[in-house]
Amino acid sequence: MILAIESATPRGSVALVSGGAVLAEAALPAGRQASEAYISAVEGLFAAAGAAHGVVSCVAVSAGPGSFTGLRVGMSAAKGFCFGWGVPLASVSTLHALAHRFPGEGRIVCPVQDARKREVYAALFRWEGGELARLSPDMAIAPGVLPGRIPDGDVLFCGDAVAPFGALFRRSLGDRATLIAGDEGLPRASSVGILGERIFRDGGAADPRAAVPFYLRVSEASLLRPRP
């Protein structure tokens, strides 16, 4: 069984996954990006699923890109569970997990998360033969530039950047663009768990001490920090 943690947005969540099936999932209250909130949510998750900690074989965590604070908190909580239970950690791309929520043969999926500073975090995927194929690396890109990177065909946009920039995507792509906004378009721990389980089965889970969030770009705090 996999415990999954999604913390890349202010709407964090946790889930239990086994054999590609979601056993239980719970969303945290908006803005509750604190390790204690995830610990409490996980305890409730096990109670709801009637499961015990000892059956967890791996912890999967949404590793970014996303909220710098959220990613740090989620990674810290995930590592704490790994150390406590003696299990490995599977780091999952937040954008990959988000795109995985919207299957459809031949569909292009473009998850877009608001990166601030007039950019979005984005990546391109296509469903092929029931699997989600990556068409691009994760990017920090100006939203006005992104439509020009979209291959021919219809594309589904999802993520918290759809609300502020969806109209721009629609103007550029017309009816080719499908927009999934609001909570329905956000990342979820269940998808993190499904992908994390695959990583674990393929031998890709690692020692949690080596895991770090994937920020994609440095934080503003890091830029302003005095150099030694």
C-alpha positions as MATLAB code, in Angstrom:
seq = 'MILAIESATPRGSVALVSGGAVLAEAALPAGRQASEAYISAVEGLFAAAGAAHGVVSCVAVSAGPGSFTGLRVGMSAAKGFCFGWGVPLASVSTLHALAHRFPGEGRIVCPVQDARKREVYAALFRWEGGELARLSPDMAIAPGVLPGRIPDGDVLFCGDAVAPFGALFRRSLGDRATLIAGDEGLPRASSVGILGERIFRDGGAADPRAAVPFYLRVSEASLLRPRP';
ca = [
       0.000    0.000    0.000;
       1.167    3.533   -0.829;
       0.618    6.627    1.289;
       0.509    9.694   -0.974;
       0.880   13.360   -0.061;
       0.029   16.291   -2.339;
       1.098   19.712   -1.040;
       2.076   21.734   -4.126;
      -1.001   23.966   -3.832;
      -2.836   25.472   -0.835;
      -5.426   22.675   -1.284;
      -3.340   19.772   -0.008;
      -4.552   16.184    0.183;
      -3.541   12.698    1.294;
      -4.500    9.280   -0.077;
      -3.979    5.542    0.292;
      -3.460    3.593   -2.942;
      -3.035   -0.137   -3.553;
      -2.903   -2.011   -6.847;
      -3.756    1.141   -8.782;
      -6.966    1.615   -6.787;
      -7.664    4.510   -4.431;
      -8.603    3.126   -1.012;
      -9.195    6.480    0.674;
      -8.502   10.150    0.042;
      -8.962   13.293    2.108;
      -8.481   16.978    1.347;
      -6.972   19.334    3.879;
      -8.637   22.665    4.689;
      -7.452   25.384    2.303;
      -4.209   26.997    3.399;
      -3.359   24.411    6.069;
       0.220   23.895    4.856;
       1.763   22.604    8.067;
       3.321   19.240    8.902;
       0.901   18.790   11.800;
      -2.053   19.128    9.430;
      -0.731   16.330    7.223;
       0.026   14.081   10.199;
      -3.509   14.536   11.508;
      -5.027   13.966    8.041;
      -3.036   10.762    7.573;
      -4.181    9.395   10.929;
      -7.768   10.042    9.899;
      -7.126    8.410    6.533;
      -5.977    5.144    8.104;
      -8.973    5.156   10.414;
     -11.361    5.696    7.507;
      -9.742    2.925    5.438;
      -9.503    0.498    8.363;
      -5.795    0.070    7.595;
      -2.646    0.011    9.703;
       0.648    1.832    9.243;
       2.513   -1.450    8.960;
       1.046   -2.261    5.553;
       2.554    0.835    3.898;
       5.435   -0.152    1.619;
       6.290    3.313    0.263;
       5.396    6.980    0.665;
       4.770    9.012   -2.509;
       5.021   12.781   -2.465;
       4.235   15.508   -4.961;
       7.728   16.906   -5.479;
       6.956   19.989   -7.566;
       6.953   22.378   -9.183;
       4.493   24.310   -7.068;
       4.246   26.389   -3.921;
       7.707   26.623   -2.363;
       6.300   26.515    1.173;
       3.859   23.733    0.377;
       6.511   21.556   -1.264;
       8.844   21.910    1.712;
       6.095   21.039    4.162;
       4.889   18.053    2.137;
       8.393   16.708    1.626;
       9.165   17.097    5.328;
       5.991   15.252    6.314;
       6.648   12.489    3.773;
      10.195   12.002    5.017;
       8.959   11.841    8.597;
       6.618    8.981    7.733;
       9.378    7.210    5.789;
      11.835    7.438    8.676;
       9.217    6.357   11.177;
       8.110    3.315    9.182;
      11.415    2.447    7.497;
      10.063    2.703    3.941;
      11.403    4.424    0.780;
      10.145    7.625   -0.828;
       8.831    8.026   -4.382;
       9.049   11.589   -5.724;
       6.353   12.372   -8.303;
       6.195   15.352  -10.661;
       3.269   17.525   -9.623;
       2.446   18.351  -13.245;
       2.570   14.685  -14.278;
       0.222   13.742  -11.432;
      -2.162   16.556  -12.355;
      -2.260   15.573  -16.039;
      -2.861   11.953  -15.046;
      -6.229   12.927  -13.590;
      -7.708   13.542  -17.058;
      -7.474   10.433  -19.258;
      -8.753   10.319  -22.839;
      -7.137    8.453  -25.719;
      -5.237   10.847  -27.977;
      -5.907   13.789  -25.672;
      -3.217   16.392  -25.103;
      -3.167   17.562  -21.486;
      -1.410   20.739  -20.393;
      -1.353   21.209  -16.607;
      -0.694   24.837  -15.669;
       0.108   26.025  -12.164;
       0.429   29.705  -11.281;
       4.149   30.427  -10.761;
       3.631   34.149  -10.054;
       5.984   36.698  -11.618;
       3.899   36.523  -14.833;
       4.775   32.870  -15.432;
       3.122   29.482  -15.147;
       4.566   26.064  -14.435;
       3.489   23.876  -17.339;
       4.196   20.648  -19.210;
       2.685   18.812  -22.170;
       1.421   15.228  -22.161;
      -0.567   12.992  -24.512;
      -2.598    9.867  -23.740;
      -1.385    7.060  -26.002;
      -2.489    3.436  -25.652;
      -3.868    4.059  -22.194;
      -0.607    5.572  -20.956;
       0.328    9.207  -20.414;
       3.327   10.115  -22.594;
       5.384   13.171  -21.750;
       5.826   15.607  -24.661;
       7.872   18.260  -22.860;
       9.868   18.829  -19.687;
       8.349   20.826  -16.850;
       8.658   24.516  -17.729;
       8.385   27.935  -16.125;
       6.978   29.938  -19.036;
       5.065   33.130  -19.817;
       1.382   32.219  -20.315;
       1.266   34.153  -23.584;
       4.055   31.997  -25.000;
       2.587   28.661  -23.947;
      -0.113   28.297  -26.664;
       2.601   28.412  -29.303;
       4.159   25.280  -27.774;
       0.958   23.220  -28.065;
       1.011   20.503  -30.787;
      -1.849   20.276  -33.291;
      -5.051   18.910  -31.834;
      -7.383   19.594  -28.953;
      -5.833   20.290  -25.569;
      -7.175   20.169  -22.028;
      -5.812   22.775  -19.611;
      -6.035   22.043  -15.880;
      -4.541   23.611  -12.763;
      -4.844   26.752  -10.699;
      -3.500   28.938  -13.531;
      -6.576   28.194  -15.656;
      -8.646   30.756  -13.736;
      -6.315   33.734  -14.367;
      -5.093   32.715  -17.827;
      -7.783   30.499  -19.331;
      -9.281   33.341  -21.375;
      -5.855   33.994  -22.889;
      -5.488   30.306  -23.850;
      -8.979   30.311  -25.373;
      -8.252   33.452  -27.418;
      -5.111   31.830  -28.812;
      -6.470   28.318  -29.422;
     -10.215   28.818  -29.805;
     -12.352   25.693  -29.544;
      -9.230   23.517  -29.399;
      -8.896   24.440  -25.724;
     -10.888   22.778  -22.932;
     -10.527   24.505  -19.568;
     -10.865   22.755  -16.187;
     -10.768   25.388  -13.444;
     -11.513   25.501   -9.721;
     -10.993   22.628   -7.302;
     -11.805   20.067  -10.005;
      -8.661   21.078  -11.886;
      -6.199   20.865   -8.982;
      -3.649   18.120   -8.228;
      -4.788   15.297   -5.946;
      -2.922   12.855   -3.748;
      -4.703    9.913   -5.388;
      -2.904   10.530   -8.707;
       0.379   11.048   -6.850;
      -0.173    7.667   -5.209;
      -0.981    5.846   -8.454;
       2.167    7.183  -10.135;
       4.222    6.693   -6.980;
       3.169    3.050   -6.823;
       4.487    2.551  -10.352;
       7.772    4.211   -9.423;
       8.057    1.921   -6.394;
       7.319   -1.230   -8.407;
       9.883   -0.196  -11.035;
      12.552    0.202   -8.352;
      12.612    3.999   -8.523;
      11.775    4.774   -4.908;
      14.794    6.004   -2.956;
      16.263    6.744    0.439;
      14.229    9.708    1.752;
      17.411   11.444    2.882;
      18.327   12.048   -0.763;
      14.961   13.499   -1.800;
      14.517   17.230   -2.396;
      11.622   19.255   -3.826;
      11.758   20.186   -7.515;
      11.332   23.947   -7.431;
      12.181   24.495  -11.142;
      13.394   27.989  -10.305;
      14.916   29.571   -7.201;
      12.669   31.303   -4.702;
      12.591   35.058   -4.267;
      13.883   34.592   -0.717;
      16.935   32.798   -2.100;
      17.562   35.592   -4.579;
      17.431   38.206   -1.806;
      19.570   36.229    0.632;
      23.004   37.908    1.143;
      25.887   35.982   -0.351;
      28.692   34.910    2.005;
];
